Amino acid sequence: MSDPENREHPTPEEPEVTESAVDGNGGNEPVVDAEVADTAADAAAAADTAEQAPEESPEDKLTALLAERTDDLQRVSAEYANYRKRAAQDRQTTIDHTTSSVVLKFLPVFDDLDLAEQHGDLNEGPLKAFAGKLTGILGQLKVTPFGAVGDEFNPEIHEAVQDLSSGDEKRIGVVLRKGYMIDDRLLRTAMVIIDDVEETQSESADEPAPEATSADESENNES
């Protein structure tokens, strides 16, 4: 009976065991060993480099920290100096703008005083003292008038309402309204009439000399 049983249930054949299966890595074991060797070599080289590099002393650390803090201090000092400079410029700009605005409002008063002076109303009396005080205030504020007969015409500071000249050289023949400067900035242009140089000079020569004041007459009488 044993034979028929064996024939009905045949014993399965055992698979062949190859050298690759016995090795378990398909013949790649030498590659893994090479990678491990390279990693170990790199680690050893890094360790040698770390051992060769000198350790930073406390003095070197302190010197580096001091240099870093010095750079920070210099940067902060430069920023503060720039801030102070900008603040001073802004403050001066505000002062100049305010001064110009106030003086502009008083210019019509100075125009009236100029007319009064042309009519001889400032020769004596309280109005003369008042005009002198205002002129002194203008000087303190660095405000200067400009525009006189015979001056060369400058379109940047002179406003011509009429041009009576016939040549290329233009001069101021009549001043209708004085101009004013504050420091080196233009506050108001002068309103003028342009004329020729020769006519301007002849008009200046034909103008009568100013009358002697009472003080001059008293001096002449005493002499």
Secondary structure, 3 states (H helix, E strand, C coil): CHHHHHHHCCCCCCCCCCHHHHHCCCCCHHHHHHHHHHHHHHHHHHHHHHHHCCCCCHHHHHHHHHHHHHHHHHHHHHHHHHHHHHHHHHHHHHHHHHHHHHHHHHHHHHHHHHHHHHCCCCCCCHHHHHHHHHHHHHHHCCEEEECCCCCECCCCCEEEEEECCCCCCCEEEEEEECEEEECCEEEECEEEEEECHHHHHHHHHHCCCCCCCHHHHHHHHHC
